[in-house]
Amino acid sequence: MRSLPRESWGSRGLAVVAWIFLLALVTGSGLYLGGARRSFAGPAFLVGAGLWIGLAFRAVEGWRSGRRVLGWIDLPIFLFLGYAAWATHRAPCEYFARVEWLWASVYGAVFLSVRHQLGGRRAVPWILGWFLAVAFVTELYGFIHFRVGVYPIGPVPILGWEMVPRPDYAARMSGTFGCPNHFGNYLVQATLVALTLMAWPSSPWPVRLVAGCSAVASSIGVAFSISRGSFLAWLAGCGLWLMRWLRRGPLNWAGRIVILLVVVGGVVGGVGLARSDEKIMERWEAMVGKQGEAWARLRGGDGDFRIELALNGIEIWKQSPWFGHGPGSFDLEHLRWPTWRNGTRAVFTHNDYVNTLCDYGAVGFFFVLLFWLTLLCFLWHRGKSREKDTPADLCTGLGWGVAGAMLVHALVDFNYHIPATAISSFLLLGIATTTVWSERGVSRAMAFNGALFLLAVGLAGVTAMQGWKTWAGWRSIPEKPAEAAKLSMEDLESAGVEADRWDNRSPVLAETLGDAYRLKLIESYFRPRETAPEAARLRKENEDRLSEGAILWYGKAEKRSPRDDVYYVRRASILDLQGKFSEAEVLYQMGLRNRPNGKFFSISYGNHLWRKGDLSGAQAQFEKAIAQPGLSRPGDGGEKDATAEAREMLAQVKEQVAKGGAVRQVKRFNPRED
């Protein structure tokens, strides 16, 4: 029988490029706020397109050599991406759906590239070591800022990463991540990687020692994240990995007993240390209550707001059970949910299963389920067809551990909506399911490789086009409204034209521009009045121009995301400054009707009444806002918690009532969205 051609040097070179892209994604997302920033996302979309191009060339190489590249386990990736692309066009906001699809495309490219671009398993320890190094850096950063509430993350000017203050999670460690929950999940994956390296065949003892220390250090980081979901994920992932390794590893029965005793002792000791930590126990008791109350609180939905969000999400899903409401829709559908008494915006359900049902319906959920079922079947078959305690077998065990950790954590969080945790999990699952070149079959190679080539080229084109469009829109204006407001009128108008040219469907860009015009208007409005007629006329013209600009862009934001009620209420605040109180009243009432539990709407309406001179009505609205439960976001006090701002305004109204005044003259006239 004629032997098949070997893999070409050109194909190996392209695989090296693909791995440079992959490691760049892992590093950037792990070291900068979980990758959830525009400055990382824009380049990541283009890198994702590059990975798809690499897969297309891989298909060509398979065609040339007669080996099949595409496998059945890859099919759910393409089915989901195709379905999600269709669902994007029926979402309540095309922009949010588009960004979610772009990330899904990146994740799919990561998984398939790792599966098909790995030349041999000899490279696996180096790849896992790189991931561990990234995890070590982010955890080290957490220990440097141990139990510091707010600290800077960044900047890295050469990459365009700005300094971002970490939200105030107080005692909870989050390293270079913004959120302790996702930081904890990342370190759960790092623990599994460290265990795999420690057990890797023929590893020298210094490597095993370093890997063992890394496993302990990552576990400590999980504990200090005080993330209950990460605790559960650690138990599930490490438990699966350990049980499988004890069964298939090189130890005899005595060695297994010793390892079990060490692990049990470590877990018991860790629990004891956790119980002695005041901060950890405070968070735990805040959820479950005192002894005897835990299950009652959890069943009633009071133990954690995640339960209420999940229940709301299920009800929202029932409104469109088959196809869902579209990618990125839960946020917009939930804004107006009448029983959400907290009133605070919840972008995700904190449950990836429910979030998938809301956004993609039963059909999309089936494609996701199909991926996990084929993955688990693949791992089961791989375990049956490979010798014990080999590199392939250890990679399979890593896959079982990561799958267990991610599927458990998905019940209480949204790690598959955070780039760092999603990219790392697909990297590790790709390693677990990789098929090196010599293991590839030849059956139906031409058909499978042709299909992969066409799909990869198509996805590369769409990802590159939509990714560049989105990134160019982001770069057209400053990200923060306060920075955009510093531009001159001419530059701000030019930025608006540029933003519309690149992305005329983004409500975020329109909102930023509207806010920039509003901030400029506030600055002009509260300056001392000129006495000269000509100066007064010029000032009036400038304020009219700013008002028109703000109203224009808020109106565009409304059209681009019609279910977000914040935009027209902000537009109403501009109408107030113009003295168009009757027009503004209609918009405020609509906001209160659609979102009766939102502090932002009560405070904004209170400002409207205050400006009209209705001090008693304003006082009632501010008192209502203070009484509403709400959920304060971790952050820097009043700028994040609308309650503090409502109290400040209420005090000023009472003071004005005592003085007998009726006109408001304070600079902070419009609160941030709560």
C-alpha positions in Angstrom: 0.0 0.0 0.0 1.3 3.4 -1.0 2.2 5.6 2.1 0.5 8.9 2.5 2.5 12.1 2.1 3.9 13.7 5.2 2.8 17.0 6.5 4.5 19.8 4.5 6.9 22.4 5.9 4.6 25.1 4.7 1.7 23.6 6.8 4.0 23.4 9.8 4.9 27.0 9.4 1.2 28.1 9.3 0.6 26.0 12.4 3.4 27.9 14.2 1.7 31.2 13.2 -1.7 29.8 14.5 -0.1 29.0 17.8 1.4 32.4 18.1 -2.1 33.8 17.7 -3.5 31.3 20.2 -1.0 32.1 22.9 -1.5 35.8 22.3 -5.2 35.4 22.9 -4.5 33.4 26.1 -2.0 35.9 27.4 -3.9 39.1 26.6 -7.2 37.9 28.0 -5.6 36.5 31.1 -3.7 39.6 32.0 -6.1 42.4 31.2 -9.6 42.3 32.8 -10.4 38.9 31.4 -10.2 40.3 27.9 -13.6 42.1 28.3 -12.3 45.4 27.0 -12.6 47.0 23.6 -8.9 47.4 23.2 -8.5 43.6 23.5 -11.7 42.6 21.7 -11.1 44.4 18.5 -7.7 42.8 17.7 -9.0 39.5 19.0 -11.8 39.5 16.4 -9.2 39.9 13.6 -7.0 37.2 15.2 -10.0 34.9 15.2 -10.4 35.6 11.5 -6.7 34.7 11.1 -7.2 31.4 12.9 -10.1 30.5 10.5 -7.7 31.2 7.5 -5.2 28.9 9.1 -7.8 26.2 9.3 -8.6 26.7 5.6 -5.0 26.1 4.8 -5.1 23.1 7.1 -7.9 21.7 5.0 -5.8 22.2 1.8 -3.0 20.3 3.4 -5.3 17.5 4.3 -6.6 17.5 0.7 -3.0 17.3 -0.6 -2.0 14.5 1.7 -5.2 12.5 1.6 -5.8 12.8 5.4 -9.2 13.9 6.8 -9.0 17.1 9.0 -12.6 17.7 9.9 -14.2 15.4 12.4 -17.8 14.8 13.7 -17.0 16.5 17.0 -16.4 19.7 15.0 -19.9 19.7 13.4 -21.8 21.3 16.4 -19.4 24.3 16.2 -20.4 25.1 12.7 -24.1 24.4 13.3 -24.2 26.8 16.3 -22.3 29.6 14.5 -24.6 29.3 11.5 -27.7 29.3 13.7 -26.4 32.2 15.8 -25.7 34.2 12.7 -29.3 33.8 11.6 -30.5 34.6 15.2 -28.5 37.8 15.1 -31.0 39.3 12.6 -33.9 38.8 15.0 -32.3 40.1 18.1 -33.7 43.3 19.8 -30.3 45.0 19.2 -28.1 44.0 16.2 -25.0 45.5 17.8 -25.0 43.4 21.0 -25.9 40.3 19.0 -23.1 40.9 16.5 -20.5 41.3 19.3 -21.7 38.1 20.9 -21.5 36.2 17.6 -18.0 37.6 17.0 -16.8 36.2 20.3 -18.5 32.8 19.5 -16.5 32.8 16.3 -13.3 33.4 18.1 -14.0 30.6 20.6 -14.9 28.2 17.8 -11.7 29.1 16.0 -9.6 28.6 19.1 -11.1 25.1 19.8 -10.7 23.9 16.2 -7.2 25.4 15.8 -5.9 23.7 18.9 -7.5 20.4 17.7 -6.1 20.6 14.2 -2.9 22.7 14.4 -1.0 20.7 17.0 1.8 18.9 15.4 2.5 16.5 18.3 1.8 16.0 22.0 5.4 16.8 22.8 4.4 20.4 22.6 1.6 20.1 25.1 3.7 20.5 28.3 5.1 23.8 26.9 1.6 25.1 26.0 0.3 24.1 29.4 3.3 25.7 31.0 2.6 29.0 29.2 -0.9 29.0 30.5 0.3 28.3 34.0 2.7 31.2 33.7 -0.1 33.6 32.8 -2.2 32.3 35.7 0.7 32.8 38.0 1.1 36.4 37.0 -2.5 37.2 37.5 -2.6 35.5 40.9 0.7 37.2 41.9 -1.0 40.6 41.0 -3.8 39.6 43.3 -1.5 38.9 46.2 0.4 42.2 45.6 -3.0 43.9 46.1 -4.2 41.4 48.7 -7.5 42.6 50.2 -7.2 46.0 48.7 -10.6 47.3 47.5 -9.7 49.4 44.4 -6.4 49.1 42.6 -5.2 49.9 39.0 -5.2 47.2 36.3 -2.9 48.5 33.5 -1.9 50.5 31.7 0.1 48.9 28.9 0.5 51.8 26.4 2.2 49.8 23.7 -1.0 47.6 23.4 -3.4 50.5 23.9 -4.6 49.2 27.2 -5.6 52.0 29.5 -5.5 51.9 33.3 -8.8 50.7 34.7 -9.5 50.7 38.4 -10.7 47.3 39.7 -14.3 47.5 41.0 -14.4 47.5 44.8 -14.8 43.8 45.7 -13.0 44.5 49.0 -11.6 41.3 50.4 -12.1 39.2 47.3 -9.1 38.5 45.2 -9.4 38.9 41.4 -5.8 39.5 40.2 -5.8 41.2 36.8 -9.4 40.3 36.3 -12.2 42.7 37.2 -14.4 40.0 38.8 -13.4 37.5 41.5 -15.8 34.8 40.1 -14.1 34.6 36.7 -10.7 34.9 38.3 -11.6 31.9 40.5 -12.7 29.9 37.5 -9.5 30.7 35.7 -7.5 29.4 38.6 -9.6 26.2 38.7 -8.5 25.5 35.2 -4.9 26.4 36.2 -5.2 23.8 39.0 -6.2 21.1 36.5 -3.3 22.1 34.2 -0.8 21.9 37.1 -2.1 18.5 38.1 -1.7 17.3 34.5 1.8 18.6 34.2 2.7 17.0 37.6 1.5 13.6 36.3 3.0 14.0 32.8 5.1 10.9 31.9 8.8 11.3 31.9 8.6 14.8 33.5 11.8 15.5 35.5 11.2 15.9 39.3 11.8 19.7 39.3 9.0 20.1 36.8 6.7 17.9 38.9 7.6 19.9 42.0 6.9 23.2 40.4 3.6 21.9 38.9 2.6 20.6 42.4 3.3 23.9 44.0 1.4 25.6 41.2 -1.6 23.4 41.9 -1.5 24.4 45.6 -1.1 28.1 44.8 -3.9 28.1 42.3 -6.2 26.4 44.8 -5.3 29.0 47.4 -6.2 31.7 44.8 -9.6 30.0 44.3 -10.2 30.1 48.1 -9.3 33.8 48.3 -11.5 34.7 45.4 -14.3 33.7 47.8 -16.3 32.6 44.7 -18.8 29.9 45.7 -19.2 28.8 42.1 -15.5 28.5 41.8 -15.4 26.3 45.0 -18.0 24.0 43.4 -16.1 24.0 40.1 -12.8 23.1 41.9 -14.4 20.2 43.6 -16.1 18.9 40.5 -13.1 19.4 38.1 -10.4 18.2 40.5 -12.6 15.4 41.7 -13.1 14.0 38.2 -9.4 14.4 37.3 -8.3 12.7 40.5 -10.7 9.8 40.3 -9.7 9.1 36.7 -6.0 9.4 37.4 -6.2 7.1 40.5 -7.9 4.5 38.3 -5.5 4.8 35.3 -2.3 6.2 36.8 0.9 4.2 37.6 0.2 3.8 41.4 -0.6 0.6 43.2 -3.3 0.3 45.8 -1.1 1.5 48.6 0.0 4.6 46.6 -3.6 5.4 45.8 -4.6 5.2 49.5 -1.7 7.5 50.4 -2.7 10.0 47.7 -6.4 9.9 48.8 -5.4 10.5 52.4 -3.2 13.5 51.4 -6.0 15.0 49.3 -8.6 14.5 52.0 -6.3 16.0 54.6 -5.6 18.9 52.3 -9.3 19.6 51.7 -10.2 19.3 55.4 -7.3 21.6 56.3 -8.4 24.0 53.6 -12.0 24.1 54.9 -10.7 24.6 58.4 -8.6 27.6 57.3 -11.5 29.0 55.3 -13.8 28.7 58.4 -11.2 30.7 60.3 -11.2 33.5 57.7 -13.7 36.2 58.7 -14.1 37.5 55.1 -14.9 34.1 53.6 -17.4 33.3 56.3 -19.1 36.6 56.0 -19.8 36.0 52.3 -20.9 32.4 53.0 -23.3 33.4 55.7 -24.7 36.3 53.7 -26.0 33.6 51.2 -27.2 30.8 53.4 -28.0 32.6 56.7 -27.7 31.2 60.1 -27.8 27.5 60.8 -31.2 26.0 59.8 -32.2 28.8 57.5 -30.0 27.9 54.5 -32.3 25.7 52.4 -35.4 27.8 53.2 -33.7 30.9 51.9 -32.3 29.2 48.8 -35.7 27.7 47.9 -37.3 31.1 48.4 -34.8 32.8 46.1 -33.4 35.0 48.9 -30.2 33.2 49.4 -28.7 34.7 46.2 -30.0 37.0 43.5 -28.8 34.4 40.9 -31.8 32.3 41.7 -34.2 35.1 41.0 -32.4 35.9 37.8 -32.5 32.3 36.6 -36.2 32.1 37.4 -36.9 35.3 35.5 -34.8 34.0 32.6 -36.8 30.8 32.4 -40.0 32.9 32.2 -38.5 35.1 29.5 -37.5 32.0 27.6 -41.0 30.7 27.7 -42.1 33.7 25.7 -40.1 32.4 22.7 -39.2 28.8 23.6 -38.0 27.5 20.2 -35.7 30.2 18.8 -35.3 32.5 21.8 -35.1 36.3 21.6 -31.8 36.6 19.8 -28.1 36.8 21.0 -27.5 39.3 23.8 -31.3 39.7 24.4 -31.7 38.6 28.0 -30.3 42.0 29.2 -32.8 44.0 27.1 -35.8 41.7 27.9 -35.0 41.7 31.6 -34.8 45.5 31.8 -38.6 45.7 31.9 -39.3 42.5 33.8 -41.9 43.6 36.4 -41.0 41.3 39.2 -37.3 42.3 39.2 -37.6 44.4 42.4 -33.9 45.3 42.5 -34.3 47.5 39.4 -30.6 47.1 38.6 -29.4 46.1 35.2 -28.4 42.5 34.9 -26.6 41.8 31.7 -26.6 38.0 32.2 -28.6 35.5 34.2 -25.5 34.2 36.1 -26.5 30.8 34.6 -25.1 30.0 31.2 -27.8 27.3 30.6 -30.7 29.7 31.2 -28.9 32.5 29.2 -28.5 30.1 26.3 -32.3 29.3 26.4 -33.2 33.0 26.6 -31.0 34.1 23.7 -31.1 31.1 21.4 -34.1 29.0 22.5 -34.4 25.3 22.5 -32.9 25.0 19.0 -29.7 26.8 20.0 -29.6 25.0 23.3 -29.7 21.7 21.3 -26.6 22.7 19.3 -24.7 23.6 22.5 -25.9 20.3 24.1 -24.8 18.4 20.9 -21.3 19.9 21.3 -21.0 18.7 24.9 -22.4 15.3 24.2 -20.1 14.7 21.2 -17.2 16.0 23.3 -17.9 13.7 26.2 -18.4 10.7 23.8 -15.1 11.6 22.2 -13.3 11.7 25.6 -14.9 8.4 26.6 -13.9 6.7 23.4 -10.4 8.2 23.6 -10.1 6.8 27.1 -11.0 3.3 25.8 -8.7 3.4 22.8 -5.5 4.8 24.4 -3.1 3.2 26.8 -3.1 4.2 30.4 -0.7 6.9 31.7 0.3 8.1 28.3 0.3 11.8 27.1 -2.9 11.2 25.2 -4.6 9.6 28.2 -3.5 12.5 30.5 -4.9 15.0 27.9 -8.1 13.1 28.0 -8.2 13.4 31.8 -7.6 17.1 31.5 -10.6 17.3 29.2 -12.8 15.5 31.7 -11.7 17.8 34.5 -12.2 21.0 32.5 -15.6 19.9 31.2 -16.8 19.0 34.8 -15.6 22.3 36.2 -17.1 24.5 33.5 -20.4 22.6 33.4 -20.8 22.9 37.1 -19.8 26.6 37.3 -22.1 27.4 34.4 -25.0 26.8 36.8 -24.2 29.9 38.8 -22.2 32.2 36.5 -21.5 33.2 33.0 -17.9 32.2 32.3 -18.6 31.5 28.6 -19.4 35.2 28.2 -16.0 36.2 29.5 -13.2 35.9 27.0 -10.4 34.8 29.3 -12.2 31.8 30.9 -13.9 30.9 27.6 -10.7 31.0 25.6 -8.7 29.0 28.2 -11.4 26.3 28.5 -11.6 25.9 24.7 -7.8 25.8 24.5 -7.7 23.0 27.1 -10.7 21.1 25.6 -8.9 21.4 22.2 -5.8 19.8 23.6 -7.9 17.1 25.2 -9.5 16.2 21.8 -6.6 16.9 19.5 -5.7 14.4 16.8 -2.1 14.6 15.6 -1.3 14.3 11.9 -0.3 10.6 12.0 -3.6 9.7 13.8 -5.9 11.2 11.1 -8.0 8.9 9.0 -8.5 8.9 5.2 -12.1 8.0 4.8 -14.1 10.7 2.9 -11.1 13.0 3.2 -11.8 15.0 0.1 -15.4 15.7 1.1 -14.6 16.6 4.7 -11.6 18.8 3.8 -13.6 20.6 1.1 -16.4 21.3 3.6 -13.9 22.6 6.1 -12.2 24.8 3.5 -15.4 26.5 2.4 -16.7 26.9 6.0 -13.4 28.3 7.3 -13.0 30.8 4.4 -16.6 31.9 4.9 -16.3 32.4 8.6 -12.9 34.1 8.2 -14.5 36.6 5.8 -17.5 37.4 8.0 -15.5 37.6 11.2 -12.9 39.9 9.6 -15.5 42.1 8.0 -17.7 42.4 11.0 -14.8 42.5 13.5 -13.1 45.3 11.6 -16.3 47.3 11.3 -16.9 46.9 15.0 -13.4 47.8 16.1 -13.2 50.7 13.7 -16.4 52.1 15.2 -14.9 51.8 18.7 -11.8 53.6 17.7 -13.6 56.5 16.0 -14.5 58.1 19.3 -13.1 58.0 22.9 -14.6 55.2 25.0 -15.6 57.5 27.9 -18.1 60.3 27.4 -16.0 62.6 29.6 -13.0 62.2 27.3 -15.2 62.7 24.2 -16.6 65.9 25.8 -13.1 67.4 25.8 -13.1 67.4 22.0 -13.9 70.6 20.2 -17.3 70.9 18.6 -15.7 70.4 15.1 -13.8 67.3 16.3 -16.8 65.9 18.0 -19.0 66.3 14.9 -16.3 64.7 12.8 -16.1 61.8 15.3 -19.8 61.3 15.0 -19.6 61.2 11.2 -16.8 58.7 11.4 -18.7 56.5 14.0 -21.7 56.4 11.8 -19.6 55.6 8.7 -18.1 52.5 10.4 -21.0 51.3 12.6 -24.3 53.0 12.2 -26.1 50.3 14.3 -24.2 50.7 17.6 -26.3 52.2 20.4 -23.1 52.4 22.5 -21.4 54.8 20.2 -24.6 56.9 19.8 -24.9 57.0 23.6 -21.3 58.1 24.1 -21.8 60.9 21.6 -25.1 61.9 23.2 -23.4 62.0 26.6 -20.5 64.0 25.3 -22.9 66.7 23.9 -24.8 66.6 27.2 -21.7 67.1 29.3 -20.7 70.0 27.1 -24.2 71.5 27.5 -24.0 71.2 31.3 -20.7 72.9 31.4 -22.1 75.8 29.3 -25.5 75.9 31.1 -24.1 76.4 34.6 -21.5 79.0 33.8 -22.2 82.5 35.0 -24.4 84.3 32.5 -23.0 87.0 30.3 -24.4 90.5 30.4 -23.4 91.6 26.9 -26.2 90.9 24.4 -23.8 89.6 21.7 -22.1 87.2 24.2 -25.5 86.0 25.4 -26.7 85.4 21.8 -23.6 83.4 21.0 -24.0 81.4 24.2 -27.6 80.6 23.3 -26.7 79.5 19.8 -24.0 77.2 21.3 -26.4 75.7 23.8 -29.0 75.1 21.2 -26.4 73.4 19.0 -25.3 71.2 21.9 -28.9 70.3 22.8 -29.7 69.4 19.2 -26.6 67.2 19.1 -27.4 65.4 22.3 -31.1 64.8 21.3 -30.0 63.6 17.8 -27.6 61.0 19.2 -29.9 59.8 22.0 -32.6 59.4 19.4 -30.3 57.3 17.3 -29.4 55.2 20.3 -33.2 54.6 20.9 -33.7 53.4 17.3 -30.7 51.1 17.5 -31.8 49.5 20.9 -35.5 50.3 21.3 -35.9 48.2 24.4 -33.4 50.3 26.4 -35.4 53.0 28.2 -32.4 55.0 29.4 -31.9 56.8 26.1 -35.2 58.6 25.9 -35.0 59.5 29.6 -31.7 61.1 29.0 -33.2 62.9 26.0 -35.9 64.1 28.3 -33.3 65.7 30.5 -32.1 67.8 27.6 -35.7 68.9 26.9 -35.9 70.0 30.5 -32.9 72.4 29.9 -34.7 73.7 26.9 -37.8 74.4 29.0 -39.9 71.8 27.0 -41.4 70.3 30.1 -44.5 68.8 28.6 -42.5 66.9 26.0 -40.1 65.7 28.7 -43.0 64.6 31.0 -44.2 62.1 28.4 -40.8 60.5 28.2 -40.4 60.3 32.0 -43.8 58.8 32.4 -43.0 56.2 29.8 -39.7 55.3 31.6 -41.5 55.0 34.9 -44.1 52.8 33.3 -41.6 50.4 31.7 -39.2 50.3 34.5 -41.0 51.1 37.8 -38.3 49.7 40.0 -35.4 51.6 38.5 -33.8 54.2 40.7 -32.5 56.0 37.7 -36.0 56.8 36.5 -37.3 58.0 39.8 -34.3 60.2 40.3 -34.5 61.6 36.8 -38.2 62.3 37.2 -37.5 64.0 40.5 -35.0 66.2 38.8 -37.6 67.1 36.2 -40.1 68.1 38.8 -37.4 70.0 40.7 -36.5 72.0 37.6 -40.2 72.8 37.0 -40.4 74.1 40.6 -42.5 71.2 42.0 -40.4 70.6 45.1 -42.9 68.4 46.9 -43.2 66.2 43.9 -39.4 66.0 43.5 -39.0 65.2 47.2 -41.5 62.3 46.8 -39.6 60.9 43.9 -36.2 61.0 45.6 -37.7 59.4 48.7 -39.2 56.7 46.4 -35.8 56.1 44.8 -34.1 55.8 48.2 -36.8 53.3 49.4 -36.4 51.1 46.3 -34.2 48.1 47.2 -31.8 48.1 44.2 -28.4 46.4 44.2 -25.4 48.7 44.5 -22.6 47.8 42.1 -19.2 47.4 43.6 -17.3 50.6 42.9 -16.3 53.9 44.2 -19.4 54.9 46.2 -22.0 57.3 44.9 -20.9 57.2 41.3 -22.0 53.6 41.2 -24.8 53.6 43.7 -27.8 55.8 42.8 -29.1 55.7 46.3 -26.2 57.9 47.5 -27.0 60.4 44.8 -30.7 60.4 45.6 -30.0 61.2 49.3 -27.7 64.1 48.2 -30.5 65.5 46.0 -33.2 65.0 48.6 -31.1 67.0 51.1 -30.7 69.8 48.6 -34.5 69.9 47.9 -35.3 70.0 51.6 -32.8 72.8 52.0 -34.4 74.7 49.1 -37.9 74.2 50.5 -36.7 75.7 53.8 -35.3 78.7 52.0 -38.4 79.0 49.8 -36.6 78.7 46.5 -38.0 76.9 43.4 -35.2 76.8 40.8 -32.5 74.1 40.8 -29.0 75.3 40.3 -26.7 72.3 40.9 -24.3 70.8 38.5 -25.0 67.1 38.9 -28.5 67.3 37.5 -28.7 63.9 35.9 -27.7 60.7 37.6 -25.8 57.8 36.1 -27.9 54.7 35.2 -28.2 52.6 38.3 
